[in-house]
């Protein structure tokens, strides 16, 4: 897997029909793009190390990081997705045998809710 530090993003504006370059406003966060992302409710979300999800809006004005409750080792398989208008974060312990699912029901609250654990 490749990891790239995000220092800026090019964002396409359908209003102006132009790409604009915006420097990251994640502050002290070392945000890595690890190739997994999803788009929901005007925000691009992607998982980053340390049980967190980085998000940026389509105007490049809102940059935030939300924390998912840690379950131990940070070196897990992580999936991020959207369903029924909610953002889902799924992690699995090594070797991806037990899957835990969290949902961000209200994006403004930044509180992830544990849903369930699935075991094979």
C-alpha positions, 0 to 999 in steps of 0.5 A: 500500500502506498501512503502520501502526505496530503499538503494540498488538494485540487478541487473542481468547482462546477460553478466556475468550471475550474480547478482550484488548488487549496493548501491543507488546513488540517494544521498539525495533523500529518494526513496521509492519503492511503488510497481509500476514500468516499464522497458523502454530503458534499465532503470527501472523506478518507481514512488516515492513521491513528483511528481517524478520518480526514474530510474536506468539503468541495470548496476547500473551506472546511478541513477536519479530522474525526476520531474513531474510538480506538480498539487497540493496534492501529495496524488494521485493515480499514474500510470507509464507505457511505450507505443510507446517508451515513458515513461508515468506518469498518476495521478488522483485527489482524488478520482481518478476522473480526470486523467492527463497524462504526457509523457517523450519524451526524457529521456535525457532532463528530461522534462515531457510534459503534454498531456491531462486531462480525466474527467469521 
